[in-house]
Amino acid sequence: MAKKESSLVVPDEVVMNKIYVVRNQKVMLDRDLAELYGVKSIRLREQVKRNLMKFPIHFMFQLTEIEVEIMVSQNAIPSKSHLGGTFPYVFTEHGVLMLANVLKSERAIQVSIRIIELFVKLREMLLANVELRYEIEKIKKKLDNQDKNMEIVFRYLDELLEKKENVQSRTKIGYKMPKK
């Protein structure tokens, strides 16, 4: 049993390199998922088409020509034909989970669990970055306030120095001692 489980484990780096951001969503290509699940891309698409009711637009969508061009140019994908020759489908985190239910193989279930765990880990990293940004912004605001306060202090010091210079140039009033 342990030997079987270890053969199903997919390294995190392999899965992470197959997650892209399209339409502000983290997605995976049908071709990459088919490879991870150990099935042919055409079989994966067939199962999806047979179960379209299980894949609403926020689970899966097909890339447009412009999105394919962007993916090829920005993600080190050699060519459009490398994506399968057609406009590929991409699956969100929920779509990946639904694929495991549609494909029903043990490998698909194990790989889907691993992929979902990585999606969750990515979300946690993003939240940690947001919290870090928030803390940095708080520090910046404090520093800005300190800078403003320092400016005010220096302005007051300049005014006091000007007043002191003006005081020294005035003639003193009051009782004066005769000089001997």
QUIMO-V373649 format. One line per field, one symbol per residue. phi: phi as a letter, one per 40 degrees, with the letter a starting at -180 (. if undefined). Layout:
phi=???
This chain:
phi=.ccccccccbddcccdcbbbbbfgbcbbcdcccdcccgbcdccccdccccbdccbcdccaacccccccdccccbbfcdacccchgbcccbbcdcccccdccccgccccccccdcccdcdcccccccccccccdccccccccccdccccccdcccccccccccccccccccccbhcbcccb
